[in-house]
């Protein structure tokens, strides 16, 4: 029961709901999420950290990027996420976020340029 309560607390924040919607579609790195949501990296990272602490996202490092994916074990929560995923087109903001993922390669390139400039 606590997992379900914690999940609804996570979804009660608009930014985290938008992140869940994006991650329901595919695994993403912070740069891609920031680009799609048009939010700063610190803000997105703060929300992802909270979601990871509650056990709803997992990470996988690929090169210099950390990719996030949903980590769902409760069947009820899985069904809720599937419904959000299936119906994202009915919510203009969620659909707009997903449409922006078409530019995710651009977000990765920008992130890579920032990374390279930090090394100099």
N, C-alpha and C positions, 0 to 999 in steps of 0.2 A: 504493500500500500504506500509506503514512504517513497518508493521509486516513482510511482504515478504522481504523487503530490509534488515531488521535486521536479518532475517533467513539466507539469502545468505551471509551476513557478518559472521555469526556464522560458516557456512559451508566452508567459504573460508580458514579456518585454518585446517590443516591436522589432528591435534590432536582432535579438536572438531568434525570433520567429522567422525573420527574413533569412538569417543564416541557416536555420534548420531547413527551410524550403530549398535553398541553394544546394545544401549538402545532400538533400534527398534525391537530387538529380545526379550529382556526381561528387567525387572527392575533389577538394580544391585546396590550393595554398592560400595563405593570408593575402598575398598580392591580388589574387583573382577575386577573392571575397571583397576586399577593399574597393577594387575597381567596379565590381558589379553594384555594390551598395553605395558607392561614392562617399565612403567614410574613411577616416584616418586609420592608419595601421595600429596606433596605440588603442584606439577605441575598439576596433574589431578584435585585437588580441586580448583585450580585457574580457570581452564577452566569451571568446573561445576558451579562455582560461577557466572561467566560471563553469562553462559547459563541460570542460574536461574534468574539473574537480568533482562535478556531480556524476560523472561517468557516462555522459551522453555523446561525447566525441572521443575519438582516438587519433593519434598522430602517426605519420610515417615520414621519415626523412628521405628525400630523394635529392641528391647533390646538395646544393645550398638551401633548398626549399623544404619547408615542413608542410606536408599535406594533411588536411583534416578530413575525417570521414565520420559519419554517424556510427555510433556504437550502441546498438539497441538489442536488448535481450528479452525484454518484456513484450509478449505477443500483443497486448492491448496497445502499447505505445507504438509498436511496429505498424499496426493497423491505422492508428491516428496519423502517423507520418505518411503512410501510403495514400490516405484520403487527402491530406494537404498537397502531396505531390500530384495526385490525379486532378485536383481541382484548382491548382495554382492559377490557371488561365482565368478563373472567375474573380480573381483579386488583382486589380490593375497593378498595384505596387509589386506584388510577388511576381507577376508575369513580366513586368518591366525589368526587375532584377535578373530574371532568367534570360531575357532577351540580351541583356548586357554581357552575358557570358559568351556571346558570339565573339566578343573582343578579348577573350581571356588571354590569347597569345600576346596581345599588346600589353596587357597588365603584367605578364611575366617578363616581357622585355624591359618595361619600365623598372620593375623590381630588380632585374639583373643589372641595369645601368646604375641604379642606386647602390647596389652591392659593390660593383666595381669601383665607383667613385669613393666609397668608404675605405677601400683597400689602398687608395693612393695617398 
